[in-house]
Amino acid sequence: MRSVAVRLGRSPSTISREIGRNGGPERYRASCADEATWERALRPKRCKLVRNRTLASIVSEMLRMRWSPEQIAGWLKHTYPNNSSLHVSHETIYRSLFIQARGALKRELLEHLRRTRGMRRSRSYTQKTAIHGQIADAVSISERPAGVEDRAVPGHWEGDLVFGSCNSQIATLVERQTRYVMLVKLDGKDSQTVVNALIKNAHKLPQELYKSLTWDRGTEMHGHKQFTMATDIQVYFCDPQSPWQRGSNENTNGLLRQYLPKGIDISGHSQSQLNVIARQLNERPRKTLGFRTPAEMFSECVASTG
């Protein structure tokens, strides 16, 4: 192949790919390769999801489970590493959804994609009140141990409130290393109600898997000292207007809006219903975890503590 490459003035890898895609060294024929090249060059091409209905069926099922196209593409490569017929790029999935002439995926599946904001906002934008950030004896995130920052060990959580209409809200908790999600039903947003609900939820986990909690400076955590005394879990507070310091939690809250869109009354959801939503989120593969699921990762942590 190297001598052929030298004579043709091409890279050896170019010659290798040409031979490999057209039968290999024993079966390569120039006339057949030329004909195949012209066939491959024909446009428009039929979408892979049109040609492979098995693959289209798998992708449709994953979309109905509210997996993103990128999660689906990564999971397929992770699950079927030696079967390229079941590999598809996330761009192909998006094009199949939005360009209906391809006829690969039904348009109704669009409703399962994550929704984005109707308008863009600057990072300095905030809907918090003037008293936001005034937490007595708050321990700053700058004092959080380095082991929490680099996600080296499990057991460190980020939390926030997600709001709905009619003054409804729930608490969202995300474990930093595994991205495992817990949703907590709240009957109000006053500090006592929130803290009591968080204390009750914290007792469901072993101490090894719940060591710290990072929160923003919302007034619902005025009772953080009571929470720490009842659970022995240290609370750290982000800097004002710095949501990126709870990046895992912010990202999860965005995913959660697929299940609890803005404007709905969240109070109608029971804790059991919230647990179902959390389970679905935890069973979705995550790119940051190498397309493993938070449930897998967290189960391993539970097993190691046992």
C-alpha positions in Angstrom: 0.0 0.0 0.0 2.9 2.4 0.7 4.4 1.8 -2.7 1.0 2.4 -4.4 0.6 5.6 -2.3 4.0 6.8 -3.5 3.3 6.2 -7.1 -0.1 7.9 -6.9 1.1 10.8 -4.7 -1.4 10.0 -1.9 -1.3 9.2 1.8 -1.0 5.4 2.6 -4.0 5.8 4.8 -6.0 7.0 1.8 -5.1 3.9 -0.1 -5.9 1.7 2.9 -9.4 3.2 3.3 -10.1 2.8 -0.4 -9.2 -0.8 -0.4 -10.9 -1.5 2.9 -14.3 0.0 1.9 -14.3 -2.0 -1.4 -13.7 -5.6 -0.5 -10.2 -5.6 1.0 -6.8 -6.7 -0.6 -8.2 -10.0 -1.9 -11.4 -8.8 -3.5 -10.7 -5.2 -4.6 -11.5 -4.5 -8.2 -11.1 -1.1 -9.7 -14.2 -1.2 -11.9 -16.5 -2.3 -8.9 -14.9 0.3 -6.7 -15.5 3.0 -9.3 -19.2 2.0 -9.7 -19.7 2.0 -5.9 -18.1 5.4 -5.6 -20.7 6.9 -8.1 -23.5 5.2 -6.2 -22.3 6.7 -2.9 -22.1 10.1 -4.4 -25.7 10.1 -5.5 -27.9 12.8 -3.8 -30.2 13.0 -2.0 -29.5 10.0 0.1 -32.0 8.1 2.1 -31.7 8.7 5.8 -30.2 5.9 7.8 -33.3 5.8 10.0 -35.4 5.3 6.9 -33.3 2.4 5.7 -32.9 0.8 9.1 -36.4 0.5 10.7 -35.0 -1.5 13.7 -32.7 1.4 14.5 -35.6 3.9 14.0 -37.8 1.9 16.4 -35.1 2.0 19.1 -34.5 5.7 18.7 -38.3 6.4 18.9 -38.6 4.4 22.1 -35.7 6.3 23.7 -37.2 9.7 22.6 -40.5 8.7 24.3 -38.4 8.1 27.4 -37.3 11.7 27.1 -33.7 10.9 26.3 -31.9 13.5 24.3 -30.6 12.7 20.8 -27.0 13.0 22.1 -27.8 10.5 24.9 -29.3 8.1 22.5 -26.4 8.3 20.1 -23.9 7.7 22.9 -25.8 4.9 24.5 -26.1 3.0 21.2 -22.3 3.2 20.6 -21.8 2.1 24.3 -24.3 -0.7 24.1 -23.6 -2.0 20.6 -19.8 -1.2 20.1 -19.4 -3.8 17.3 -22.6 -3.3 15.4 -22.3 -0.1 13.3 -25.8 -0.7 11.8 -27.2 0.4 15.2 -25.0 3.5 15.4 -26.5 6.9 14.5 -25.3 10.5 15.1 -27.4 12.9 17.2 -27.5 15.3 14.2 -29.2 12.6 12.1 -31.8 12.2 14.8 -32.4 15.9 15.0 -32.6 16.2 11.2 -35.0 13.3 11.0 -37.3 15.0 13.5 -37.3 18.5 12.1 -37.1 17.7 8.3 -40.2 15.5 8.0 -39.6 14.8 4.3 -37.2 12.2 5.5 -40.0 10.2 6.9 -37.8 8.5 9.5 -39.4 9.6 12.8 -42.9 10.8 13.7 -43.3 14.5 14.3 -45.1 13.8 17.6 -41.7 12.8 19.1 -40.7 16.5 19.0 -42.7 17.0 22.2 -40.4 14.8 24.1 -37.3 17.0 23.4 -36.1 19.4 26.0 -37.7 22.8 25.7 -35.6 26.0 25.6 -36.5 29.5 26.8 -38.5 31.7 24.6 -36.0 34.5 25.0 -32.3 34.8 26.0 -31.2 36.3 29.2 -27.9 37.6 30.4 -26.1 35.8 33.2 -26.6 38.8 35.4 -30.4 38.4 35.1 -32.1 37.4 38.3 -35.7 37.0 39.6 -34.6 37.1 43.2 -35.8 39.7 45.6 -33.8 42.5 47.2 -33.2 40.4 50.3 -31.9 37.5 48.4 -28.5 36.5 49.7 -29.0 37.6 53.4 -28.4 34.3 55.2 -27.2 34.5 58.8 -24.0 32.6 59.5 -23.8 31.2 56.0 -20.7 29.2 55.2 -19.4 30.3 51.8 -18.7 27.8 49.0 -15.1 29.1 49.1 -14.7 27.1 52.3 -15.9 23.9 50.8 -13.1 21.2 50.8 -11.2 20.5 47.6 -12.5 16.9 47.6 -16.0 18.3 47.0 -14.9 20.6 44.2 -13.2 17.9 42.1 -16.0 15.3 42.6 -13.4 12.8 43.8 -15.7 11.2 46.3 -19.5 10.7 46.4 -21.8 12.1 49.0 -21.8 15.8 48.2 -25.1 17.3 46.9 -26.4 20.4 45.3 -29.9 21.7 45.9 -32.4 24.3 44.9 -36.2 24.9 44.6 -38.1 24.5 41.3 -41.3 26.6 41.2 -44.6 26.1 39.5 -47.8 28.1 39.4 -50.2 28.8 42.3 -47.1 29.3 44.6 -46.1 25.6 44.3 -42.6 24.3 44.5 -40.4 21.2 45.1 -36.8 20.7 46.2 -34.3 19.2 43.8 -31.1 17.5 45.0 -28.3 16.2 42.8 -25.2 14.2 43.9 -22.2 15.9 42.4 -20.1 12.8 41.4 -22.9 10.5 40.0 -25.5 13.2 39.1 -28.1 11.1 41.0 -31.4 13.0 41.4 -33.8 13.2 44.3 -37.0 15.2 44.3 -38.7 16.3 47.5 -42.3 17.4 47.8 -42.9 20.7 49.7 -46.1 22.1 51.1 -44.6 25.6 51.2 -41.4 27.6 50.6 -41.0 29.0 54.1 -37.7 28.0 55.8 -39.2 25.7 58.4 -41.2 23.7 55.9 -38.2 23.3 53.5 -35.8 22.4 56.2 -38.1 19.8 57.8 -38.6 18.2 54.4 -34.9 18.1 53.7 -34.2 16.6 57.1 -36.7 13.9 56.5 -35.3 13.1 53.1 -31.7 13.1 54.4 -32.5 10.3 56.8 -33.2 8.0 53.8 -29.5 7.8 52.9 -26.4 6.6 54.9 -24.1 9.3 56.2 -21.4 8.2 53.8 -23.5 9.2 50.9 -24.7 12.5 52.3 -21.9 14.6 53.6 -22.6 18.1 52.4 -25.2 20.2 50.6 -24.5 23.3 48.4 -27.4 25.7 48.0 -28.0 29.2 46.6 -28.8 32.1 48.9 -32.5 31.8 48.8 -34.3 32.7 52.1 -35.8 29.2 52.2 -32.5 28.0 53.8 -32.5 30.5 56.7 -32.8 27.4 58.9 -29.6 25.8 57.6 -28.2 25.5 61.2 -31.2 23.4 62.2 -30.7 21.2 59.2 -27.0 20.6 60.0 -27.7 19.9 63.7 -30.4 17.3 62.8 -28.4 15.6 60.1 -24.7 16.4 60.7 -24.6 17.6 57.0 -22.7 20.8 56.4 -24.4 23.4 54.2 -22.4 25.6 51.9 -23.8 28.7 50.1 -23.0 29.9 46.6 -22.0 33.5 45.9 -24.8 35.8 45.0 -26.0 35.5 41.4 -23.6 32.6 40.7 -25.8 29.7 39.6 -22.9 28.0 37.8 -21.5 27.2 41.2 -24.3 24.6 41.3 -23.9 23.5 37.7 -25.1 19.9 38.1 -28.2 21.1 39.9 -29.0 23.8 37.3 -28.6 21.3 34.4 -30.9 18.9 36.2 -33.5 21.5 36.7 -33.5 22.1 33.0 -34.0 18.4 32.3 -36.8 18.4 34.9 -38.8 21.0 32.9 -39.5 18.3 30.4 -41.6 16.6 33.0 -42.8 19.7 35.0 -43.1 22.6 32.4 -43.2 26.1 33.7 -46.6 27.4 34.5 -48.1 24.1 35.8 -49.2 23.6 39.4 -46.6 21.3 40.9 -48.5 20.8 44.2 -50.7 18.3 42.5 -47.8 15.8 42.2 -47.5 13.4 45.1 -44.1 12.2 46.4 -44.6 8.9 44.6 -45.1 10.7 41.3 -42.0 12.8 41.9 -40.1 9.5 42.6 -41.2 8.2 39.2 -39.9 11.3 37.5 -36.6 11.1 39.5 -36.2 7.4 38.5 -36.6 8.3 34.8 -34.0 11.0 35.1 -31.6 8.7 36.9 -32.1 6.0 34.2 -31.1 8.3 31.3 -27.5 8.0 30.1 -25.4 11.0 30.7 -22.6 12.2 28.4 -20.5 13.4 31.4 -20.6 9.9 32.8 -19.5 8.2 29.6 -23.1 7.5 28.8 -23.6 5.5 31.9 -26.6 6.3 34.0 -26.7 8.0 37.4 -28.6 5.0 38.8 -25.8 2.7 37.8 -23.2 4.9 39.4 -25.1 5.6 42.5 -25.9 1.9 43.0 -22.2 1.1 42.9 -21.6 3.8 45.6 -24.4 2.2 47.8 -22.8 -1.2 47.3 -19.4 0.0 48.3 -20.7 1.6 51.5 -22.6 -1.6 52.4 
